[in-house]
Amino acid sequence: MAVLAAIGHALAVAGSMTWQITWSLILGFTLSAIVQAVIRRQTITRMLGDDRPAALAKATGLGAASSSCSYAAVALARSLFSKGASFTSAMVFEIASTNLVIEMGIILALLISWQFTLAEFVGGPIMIVLVAVAFRVFVRQRLIEAARRQADKGLAGSMEGHAAMDMSIAVGGSFWRRLGSRQGYTSVSHIFVMEWAAVIRDVTIGLLIAGAVAAWVPSSFWQHLFLTGEPLAAKLWGPLIGPVILVLSFVCSIGNVPLAAVLWNGGISFGGVVSFIFADLIIIPILLIYRKYYGTKMMLVVLGTFYATMVVAAYIVEFSFGALGLIPATRDARVGDIGVQWNYTTYLNIVFLLLAAALLVRFFRSGGGSMLRMMGGGPGEPSEHGHPGSHGHPGRHGQPGLQGQAGAHGRPVPHGQPGHGEPGRRGHGGSALPAGGR
């Protein structure tokens, strides 16, 4: 009975945190889907051809508007690199797409405090600048060329199908005209659901681990681990140990935020939380993917560079925020067994769950179900990224297919071919928007 009670307590804590962040996740993914729907994938590749400051700034902005799934971000970065983006720009895009996203900022503010959201958006650019400098100084062109040859082999990692899908709106016009169109609604619904499908595993695992740690690990353990009795030592130790804990937990994407809240309550330093959150791109499964994508040497370079720069960025945030009085004086992150109450959280959850339901219905009614089965498809496999109505075949409800879809060999089908009713998108292996969604 004691074991069941302990499991029940852990699940209750995880469930409480889930309820606290549900509306913010839906809001964040909806805003992200809107931005992704109006930015075409080929536009991103064209902007990231070098590692000059302007290109890196664009990589940061475009990454922040992209997927928050670490695996999809890593796969997309490899795709951009293979198509001509500079290695540094691809890595910057990858960092921004997992650490500077809207939904993570909202959840940090809800579970811990707004200061951590500010730290995320201050520390992230600092880490990006440090990564860019480190790559320019220490990474030789010979190693980058070797990494490009390895990337061009097209070895599959994870979430390849998802990364290859360009679900942006094809119609022209102003932002509001494109977004308000029928195709705009469909694109937003597809991106929204696919983003959820990409991160739901990590979010669930992160919440369960956070619930178990909060319920089962005594506070004395964390206090000893984080040297809470020695303030200066704790500030120096936190940024070093934070990434190590995340690497060992195997949690990435926004799923690491609930565990970060538990660690903050346990006594880790402010900078330790920052480096912990930034470490989602060096967990062991992703390191193995780097090895496949770029080779062992580049994987080790990425690991060392990312770890060193996130630690330095965390130190800068720790001491600058401390000097400005921006570090919270209390450790009261919302990780307890609060339960469901009739308050603003419940009202917002109801509203945003209805929004999510509407997008989910649109997703399946427009033929999006097949996309879920293609998320893990290998790179360069057009047959796995095609969708209903592509390649000149009729779409759902008898509508014509997409113009400009990839043919059998991944080349766009010429305009004017039978079965093409309106402008389509050229992406990696074809459009991700089924014809039935028009």
URHU-V893734 format. One record per backbone hydrogen bond with DSSP energy under -0.5 kcal/mol. NH is the residue of the N-H (numbers start at 0). CO is the residue of the C=O. E is the energy in kcal/mol with one decimal. If there is no record, write none. Layout:
nh;co;e
NH;CO;E
NH;CO;E
//
This chain:
nh;co;e
4;0;-2.5
5;1;-2.2
6;2;-2.5
7;3;-2.7
8;4;-2.3
9;5;-2.2
10;6;-2.6
11;7;-2.2
12;8;-2.2
13;9;-2.3
14;10;-2.9
15;11;-2.3
16;12;-2.2
17;13;-2.3
18;14;-2.3
19;15;-1.8
20;16;-1.5
21;17;-1.1
24;20;-2.2
25;21;-2.1
26;22;-2.6
27;23;-2.8
28;24;-2.6
29;25;-2.2
30;26;-2.5
31;27;-2.4
32;28;-2.3
33;29;-2.1
34;30;-2.1
35;31;-2.7
36;32;-2.0
37;33;-0.9
37;34;-0.8
38;34;-0.6
38;35;-0.6
39;37;-0.6
42;39;-0.7
43;39;-1.2
44;40;-1.8
45;41;-2.0
46;42;-1.2
46;43;-0.5
47;43;-0.8
47;44;-0.9
48;45;-0.5
55;51;-2.4
56;52;-2.5
57;53;-2.0
58;54;-2.5
59;55;-2.1
60;56;-2.3
61;57;-3.0
62;58;-2.3
63;59;-2.3
64;60;-1.0
65;62;-1.8
69;67;-0.6
72;68;-2.7
73;69;-2.3
74;70;-2.2
75;71;-2.7
76;72;-2.3
77;73;-1.8
78;74;-2.0
79;75;-2.7
80;76;-2.4
81;77;-2.6
82;78;-1.5
83;80;-1.3
84;79;-2.7
85;47;-2.5
89;85;-2.4
90;86;-2.2
91;87;-2.5
92;88;-2.6
93;89;-2.0
94;90;-2.4
95;91;-2.6
96;92;-2.2
97;93;-0.7
97;94;-0.9
98;94;-1.9
99;95;-1.9
104;100;-1.6
105;101;-2.2
106;102;-2.2
107;103;-2.5
108;104;-1.9
109;105;-2.1
110;106;-3.0
111;107;-2.3
112;107;-1.1
115;112;-1.2
116;112;-0.8
117;113;-2.3
118;114;-2.3
119;115;-2.1
120;116;-1.9
121;117;-1.2
122;118;-3.3
123;119;-2.1
125;121;-1.3
126;122;-2.6
127;123;-2.3
128;124;-2.4
129;125;-2.3
130;126;-2.6
131;127;-2.5
132;128;-2.3
133;129;-2.5
134;130;-2.7
135;131;-2.0
136;132;-2.2
137;133;-2.9
138;133;-0.5
138;134;-1.5
139;137;-0.6
142;139;-0.6
143;139;-1.7
144;140;-2.6
145;141;-1.8
146;142;-2.2
147;143;-2.3
148;144;-2.3
149;145;-2.0
150;146;-2.7
151;147;-2.4
152;149;-1.2
153;150;-1.6
160;374;-1.0
161;374;-2.2
162;158;-2.2
163;159;-1.8
164;160;-0.8
164;161;-0.9
165;429;-0.6
166;164;-0.7
168;36;-3.9
177;173;-2.7
178;174;-2.6
179;175;-2.4
180;176;-0.6
180;177;-0.7
184;180;-2.0
185;181;-1.9
186;182;-2.9
187;183;-2.5
188;184;-2.2
189;185;-2.4
190;186;-2.7
191;187;-2.6
192;188;-2.3
193;189;-2.5
194;190;-2.5
195;191;-2.0
196;192;-2.7
197;193;-1.7
198;194;-1.6
199;195;-2.1
202;198;-2.8
203;199;-2.4
204;200;-2.7
205;201;-2.7
206;202;-2.4
207;203;-2.4
208;204;-2.8
209;205;-2.5
210;206;-2.5
211;207;-2.4
212;208;-3.0
213;209;-2.7
214;210;-1.9
215;211;-2.6
216;212;-1.9
217;215;-0.6
220;217;-1.0
221;217;-1.0
222;218;-2.3
223;219;-2.0
224;220;-2.4
225;221;-2.9
226;223;-0.8
227;222;-2.0
229;226;-2.0
233;229;-2.8
234;230;-1.9
235;231;-1.8
236;232;-2.6
237;233;-2.6
238;234;-0.7
239;236;-0.7
240;236;-2.3
241;237;-2.5
242;238;-0.6
243;239;-0.5
244;240;-2.1
245;241;-1.8
246;242;-2.7
247;243;-2.0
248;244;-1.3
249;245;-1.2
250;245;-0.7
254;251;-1.3
255;252;-1.2
256;253;-1.3
258;254;-0.5
259;255;-2.0
260;256;-2.1
261;257;-1.6
262;258;-2.4
263;259;-2.3
264;260;-2.0
265;261;-1.6
266;262;-0.9
266;263;-0.8
267;262;-2.1
272;268;-1.7
273;269;-1.6
274;270;-2.5
275;271;-2.1
276;272;-2.3
277;273;-1.9
278;274;-0.9
278;275;-0.8
279;276;-1.0
280;277;-0.8
281;278;-1.8
282;279;-0.6
283;246;-0.7
285;282;-0.5
286;282;-2.1
287;283;-2.0
288;284;-1.3
289;285;-2.6
290;286;-2.0
291;287;-1.5
292;288;-2.9
293;289;-3.3
294;289;-0.6
294;290;-1.3
298;294;-2.0
299;295;-2.3
300;296;-2.0
301;297;-2.8
302;298;-2.6
303;299;-2.6
304;300;-2.7
305;301;-2.9
306;302;-2.5
307;303;-2.3
308;304;-2.5
309;305;-2.4
310;306;-1.9
311;307;-2.2
312;308;-2.7
313;309;-2.0
314;310;-2.2
315;311;-2.4
316;312;-2.4
317;313;-2.9
318;314;-2.5
319;315;-2.2
320;316;-2.5
321;317;-1.7
322;318;-1.9
323;319;-1.6
324;321;-1.0
325;320;-3.0
326;320;-0.5
331;329;-0.6
333;110;-2.6
334;332;-1.8
337;335;-1.6
342;340;-1.6
346;342;-2.1
347;343;-2.6
348;344;-2.4
349;345;-2.2
350;346;-2.1
351;347;-2.7
352;348;-2.4
353;349;-1.8
354;350;-1.7
355;351;-2.5
356;352;-2.3
357;353;-2.1
358;354;-2.2
359;355;-2.4
360;356;-2.5
361;357;-2.1
362;358;-2.3
363;359;-2.0
364;360;-2.5
365;361;-1.6
366;363;-1.4
367;362;-2.6
369;366;-0.8
370;367;-1.4
371;367;-0.9
371;368;-0.6
372;368;-0.7
373;369;-0.5
373;370;-1.1
374;371;-0.8
376;373;-1.8
380;377;-0.9
381;379;-0.6
383;380;-1.7
384;380;-0.8
384;381;-0.9
385;381;-1.2
388;393;-0.5
389;386;-2.3
392;389;-1.4
394;398;-4.2
397;394;-1.2
398;395;-1.9
400;418;-2.1
401;388;-0.8
402;421;-2.0
403;412;-0.6
404;401;-0.9
406;410;-4.1
409;406;-1.9
412;404;-3.7
416;413;-1.2
419;416;-1.1
420;400;-1.9
420;418;-0.6
421;400;-0.5
423;402;-0.8
426;424;-0.7
427;163;-0.8
428;426;-1.5
429;426;-0.7
431;165;-1.5
433;431;-0.7
434;387;-2.0
436;433;-2.0
437;434;-1.6
//
